[in-house]
Amino acid sequence: MQYIANHAVMENLRHTNQLFPISEFVDQFDRFSQGSFPTHWHPEMEIQIILKGSAEYIVNGETYLVSEGSAIYIGPKAVHMATALSAHTVGYDIVLLPQFLISLMQTAQCEQFAVPLAIHRPAAQVISPESKEGNVILESLKRMYYTESSHYGYELFLMENLLAIWRNLIMIFPKDSEGTYDNGKVLREKRMKDMLGYIQKNYPNAITITDIAASANISKSECFRCFAELSQLSPIEYVNQYRLTQAAQLLRTTAQSVSDICYLTGFNSSSYFTKKFKDYYKMTPKEYRSHHGMRHS
């Protein structure tokens, strides 16, 4: 299993085997600033069980609370973030390209069971042990977490459990998941993805509210509404947060100077960068590097 060190706006996941596009992660929330990773999205579906602690997820603007021993399903392309609600929260994560399951269903001539993946609804579903189906899903996730990937036939083991998880998931999904939904909300989600993508590509450069709004062809007021609903941050707060997460990644994984990292991540003042970094990570960039990674200054 791998450890996520940083959640990007859109996670560019590299699946070890492209013909078997399933990735496993263990999220140690304490490794994220303030126990939270920023708003992001990716084309994969995601299922995370909380092994220890508890967490709050915001998915397409809706809040979901997940306690220890429960899990959450996050649909493909959903805009989401998560924050630990208690210290030392740990989650085990399965991330899967939806086409993998869709192809299996088509081959078995039961593609109707893949509809939630095709329409990206529901965006999220909390999975608790209180129902029979939920308990089956959670037990499958625990088996996947505790089984070493070096075991012979591990891919078949994953497929077996994933099919059991999906069969039970579609039984607990809301029955109206194929029905009508707020077109305005869907449009806002699309606009948010466009703006997040723009920030991801341009964060090393100067970015204004006008630039961010223009990337989605919307007004500045609509830009603020999208960010307030889907990230609970203002656009500029989000830009700074994203720049700081990229700076932290460079501090952990490279020997570049703090000054170089400051300018590479879009800050134009070393003192301002250090101040914002300390506000966010509760330590200076040099202290962060000493604690988490490279020891060069």
C-alpha positions as CSV (number, residue, x, y, z in Angstrom):
1,M,0.0,0.0,0.0
2,Q,1.0,3.6,-0.6
3,Y,0.9,6.7,1.6
4,I,-0.6,9.9,0.1
5,A,1.7,12.7,0.9
6,N,-0.3,15.4,-0.9
7,H,-3.7,15.7,-2.5
8,A,-3.6,17.8,-5.6
9,V,-6.6,19.6,-7.1
10,M,-7.1,16.7,-9.5
11,E,-5.2,13.6,-8.3
12,N,-3.1,12.3,-11.2
13,L,-3.0,8.8,-9.9
14,R,-0.5,6.4,-11.5
15,H,-1.9,3.0,-11.3
16,T,0.8,0.3,-11.0
17,N,-0.9,-1.8,-13.6
18,Q,-2.8,0.2,-16.2
19,L,-4.8,-3.0,-17.2
20,F,-5.8,-3.3,-13.5
21,P,-6.4,0.3,-12.5
22,I,-6.9,0.0,-8.8
23,S,-4.9,1.9,-6.3
24,E,-4.7,1.5,-2.5
25,F,-3.7,4.2,0.0
26,V,-3.5,4.8,3.7
27,D,-4.4,8.4,4.7
28,Q,-2.9,9.5,7.9
29,F,-4.8,12.7,8.4
30,D,-2.3,14.1,10.9
31,R,0.1,14.4,8.0
32,F,-2.1,17.1,6.4
33,S,-2.2,20.6,7.7
34,Q,-5.0,21.0,10.3
35,G,-5.9,17.4,9.6
36,S,-7.5,18.4,6.2
37,F,-6.7,17.9,2.6
38,P,-7.9,20.5,0.1
39,T,-10.8,20.4,-2.3
40,H,-10.0,18.2,-5.4
41,W,-11.5,15.8,-7.9
42,H,-10.5,12.9,-10.1
43,P,-12.1,10.6,-12.6
44,E,-11.9,7.6,-10.3
45,M,-14.5,6.4,-7.8
46,E,-13.2,6.2,-4.2
47,I,-14.1,4.3,-1.1
48,Q,-12.5,5.1,2.2
49,I,-13.0,3.3,5.5
50,I,-12.0,5.1,8.7
51,L,-9.8,2.7,10.7
52,K,-9.3,5.1,13.5
53,G,-10.9,8.4,14.6
54,S,-13.5,10.2,12.5
55,A,-13.7,12.6,9.6
56,E,-16.0,15.1,7.9
57,Y,-16.3,15.0,4.1
58,I,-17.7,17.7,1.9
59,V,-18.7,16.2,-1.5
60,N,-20.3,18.5,-4.1
61,G,-21.2,20.9,-1.3
62,E,-22.9,18.3,0.9
63,T,-21.5,17.3,4.3
64,Y,-21.0,13.7,5.4
65,L,-19.8,12.5,8.8
66,V,-17.9,9.2,8.9
67,S,-17.0,7.6,12.3
68,E,-14.5,4.9,13.1
69,G,-15.5,1.6,11.5
70,S,-17.7,3.3,8.9
71,A,-16.8,4.2,5.3
72,I,-17.8,6.6,2.5
73,Y,-18.2,6.1,-1.2
74,I,-17.3,9.1,-3.4
75,G,-18.5,8.9,-7.0
76,P,-16.3,9.6,-10.1
77,K,-15.6,13.3,-10.7
78,A,-17.1,14.5,-7.5
79,V,-15.5,17.6,-6.0
80,H,-14.6,16.7,-2.4
81,M,-12.4,17.4,0.6
82,A,-12.0,15.8,4.1
83,T,-11.1,17.0,7.5
84,A,-10.3,14.8,10.6
85,L,-12.6,15.3,13.5
86,S,-10.2,13.7,16.0
87,A,-6.5,13.3,16.4
88,H,-4.6,10.4,14.7
89,T,-7.4,9.7,12.3
90,V,-6.5,7.0,9.7
91,G,-8.3,5.9,6.6
92,Y,-7.8,3.1,4.1
93,D,-8.6,4.2,0.6
94,I,-9.5,2.3,-2.6
95,V,-9.4,4.3,-5.8
96,L,-10.7,2.8,-9.0
97,L,-11.3,3.9,-12.6
98,P,-15.1,3.4,-13.1
99,Q,-14.6,2.0,-16.6
100,F,-13.0,-1.1,-15.0
101,L,-16.3,-2.1,-13.3
102,I,-18.4,-0.9,-16.2
103,S,-16.5,-3.2,-18.6
104,L,-17.0,-6.1,-16.2
105,M,-20.7,-5.4,-16.1
106,Q,-20.9,-5.1,-19.9
107,T,-19.1,-8.4,-20.4
108,A,-21.5,-10.1,-18.0
109,Q,-24.4,-8.5,-19.8
110,C,-25.6,-6.8,-16.6
111,E,-24.6,-3.2,-17.4
112,Q,-27.7,-1.9,-15.7
113,F,-25.8,-2.3,-12.4
114,A,-23.1,0.1,-13.6
115,V,-25.6,3.0,-14.2
116,P,-24.5,5.0,-11.0
117,L,-20.9,5.1,-12.3
118,A,-22.0,6.3,-15.8
119,I,-24.3,9.1,-14.5
120,H,-22.0,10.0,-11.5
121,R,-24.9,9.7,-9.1
122,P,-25.0,9.5,-6.2
123,A,-22.0,11.7,-5.5
124,A,-21.5,10.1,-2.1
125,Q,-22.9,7.5,0.3
126,V,-22.0,6.8,3.9
127,I,-21.6,3.1,4.7
128,S,-22.3,2.1,8.2
129,P,-22.3,-1.4,9.9
130,E,-26.0,-1.0,10.9
131,S,-27.3,-2.6,7.7
132,K,-26.5,-6.1,6.4
133,E,-25.2,-4.6,3.1
134,G,-23.1,-2.0,4.9
135,N,-21.5,-4.6,7.1
136,V,-20.6,-6.8,4.1
137,I,-18.9,-3.8,2.5
138,L,-16.9,-2.9,5.6
139,E,-15.8,-6.4,6.2
140,S,-14.5,-6.6,2.6
141,L,-12.6,-3.3,3.0
142,K,-11.0,-4.6,6.2
143,R,-9.9,-7.8,4.4
144,M,-8.4,-5.8,1.7
145,Y,-6.5,-3.6,4.2
146,Y,-5.1,-6.5,6.1
147,T,-4.1,-8.7,3.2
148,E,-0.6,-8.1,1.8
149,S,-0.4,-7.3,-1.9
150,S,2.5,-9.8,-2.3
151,H,0.1,-12.7,-1.9
152,Y,-0.3,-14.9,-5.0
153,G,-3.5,-14.1,-6.8
154,Y,-3.9,-10.7,-5.0
155,E,-5.5,-9.1,-8.1
156,L,-8.2,-11.8,-8.1
157,F,-8.7,-11.2,-4.4
158,L,-9.2,-7.5,-5.0
159,M,-11.7,-8.2,-7.8
160,E,-13.6,-10.7,-5.7
161,N,-14.0,-8.1,-2.9
162,L,-14.7,-5.2,-5.2
163,L,-17.6,-7.0,-6.8
164,A,-19.0,-7.9,-3.4
165,I,-18.6,-4.2,-2.4
166,W,-20.3,-2.9,-5.5
167,R,-23.2,-5.4,-5.3
168,N,-24.0,-4.3,-1.8
169,L,-23.4,-0.6,-2.6
170,I,-26.0,-0.5,-5.3
171,M,-28.5,-2.0,-2.8
172,I,-28.0,0.9,-0.4
173,F,-27.8,3.7,-3.0
174,P,-30.9,6.0,-3.0
175,K,-33.4,4.6,-5.4
176,D,-33.8,7.9,-7.1
177,S,-30.2,8.2,-8.0
178,E,-31.1,8.0,-11.7
179,G,-33.8,10.6,-11.3
180,T,-33.9,14.4,-11.7
181,Y,-31.4,16.5,-9.8
182,D,-30.5,20.2,-9.6
183,N,-29.1,21.3,-13.0
184,G,-27.8,24.5,-11.5
185,K,-25.8,22.6,-8.9
186,V,-24.4,20.3,-11.6
187,L,-23.4,23.3,-13.6
188,R,-21.7,24.8,-10.6
189,E,-19.7,21.6,-10.0
190,K,-18.5,21.7,-13.6
191,R,-17.5,25.4,-13.3
192,M,-15.6,24.5,-10.1
193,K,-13.7,21.8,-11.8
194,D,-12.7,24.2,-14.6
195,M,-11.5,26.8,-12.0
196,L,-9.6,24.2,-10.0
197,G,-7.9,22.9,-13.2
198,Y,-6.9,26.5,-14.0
199,I,-5.3,27.0,-10.6
200,Q,-3.5,23.7,-10.8
201,K,-1.9,24.7,-14.1
202,N,-1.2,28.4,-13.3
203,Y,-0.4,28.5,-9.5
204,P,3.3,29.5,-10.1
205,N,2.1,32.7,-11.8
206,A,0.2,35.7,-10.6
207,I,-3.6,34.8,-10.4
208,T,-6.5,37.2,-9.9
209,I,-10.1,36.6,-9.2
210,T,-10.8,37.8,-12.7
211,D,-8.5,35.1,-14.1
212,I,-10.1,32.4,-12.1
213,A,-13.7,33.4,-13.0
214,A,-12.7,33.8,-16.7
215,S,-11.4,30.2,-16.8
216,A,-15.0,29.1,-16.3
217,N,-16.6,31.9,-18.3
218,I,-18.5,33.2,-15.2
219,S,-18.7,36.4,-13.2
220,K,-16.6,37.1,-10.2
221,S,-19.7,36.9,-7.9
222,E,-20.5,33.4,-9.3
223,C,-16.9,32.4,-8.8
224,F,-17.2,33.3,-5.1
225,R,-20.5,31.4,-4.8
226,C,-18.9,28.2,-6.3
227,F,-15.9,28.3,-4.0
228,A,-18.1,29.1,-0.9
229,E,-20.4,26.1,-1.7
230,L,-17.8,23.6,-2.8
231,S,-14.6,24.4,-0.9
232,Q,-15.7,26.7,2.0
233,L,-12.9,29.0,1.1
234,S,-12.6,32.2,-1.0
235,P,-10.9,31.7,-4.4
236,I,-7.7,33.5,-3.2
237,E,-7.7,31.5,0.1
238,Y,-7.8,28.4,-2.0
239,V,-5.0,29.5,-4.3
240,N,-2.8,30.2,-1.3
241,Q,-3.7,26.9,0.3
242,Y,-2.9,25.1,-2.9
243,R,0.4,26.9,-3.3
244,L,1.4,26.0,0.3
245,T,0.6,22.3,-0.3
246,Q,2.8,22.4,-3.4
247,A,5.6,24.1,-1.4
248,A,5.3,21.5,1.3
249,Q,5.7,18.7,-1.3
250,L,8.9,20.4,-2.6
251,L,10.2,20.8,0.9
252,R,9.7,17.1,1.5
253,T,11.0,15.7,-1.7
254,T,13.6,18.1,-3.1
255,A,16.8,19.9,-2.0
256,Q,15.7,23.2,-3.5
257,S,16.2,26.2,-1.3
258,V,13.3,27.7,0.7
259,S,13.8,30.9,-1.3
260,D,13.5,29.0,-4.7
261,I,10.5,27.1,-3.5
262,C,8.8,30.4,-2.5
263,Y,9.0,31.8,-6.0
264,L,8.4,28.4,-7.8
265,T,5.0,28.1,-6.0
266,G,3.8,31.6,-6.9
267,F,4.8,33.7,-3.9
268,N,6.7,36.9,-4.6
269,S,7.9,37.6,-1.1
270,S,10.0,35.3,1.1
271,S,8.7,36.9,4.3
272,Y,5.1,36.6,3.2
273,F,5.6,33.0,2.2
274,T,7.2,32.1,5.5
275,K,4.3,33.9,7.4
276,K,1.6,32.1,5.4
277,F,3.4,28.8,5.7
278,K,3.7,29.1,9.4
279,D,0.0,30.1,9.7
280,Y,-1.0,27.0,7.8
281,Y,1.5,24.3,9.0
282,K,2.3,25.8,12.5
283,M,6.0,25.8,11.7
284,T,8.4,27.6,9.4
285,P,9.4,26.1,6.0
286,K,12.9,25.1,7.4
287,E,11.3,23.5,10.5
288,Y,8.9,21.6,8.2
289,R,11.7,20.3,6.1
290,S,13.7,19.3,9.1
291,H,10.7,17.4,10.5
292,H,9.3,15.9,7.3
293,G,12.0,15.5,4.7
294,M,15.1,16.9,3.2
295,R,17.5,18.7,5.5
296,H,19.0,21.1,3.0
297,S,18.1,24.8,3.3
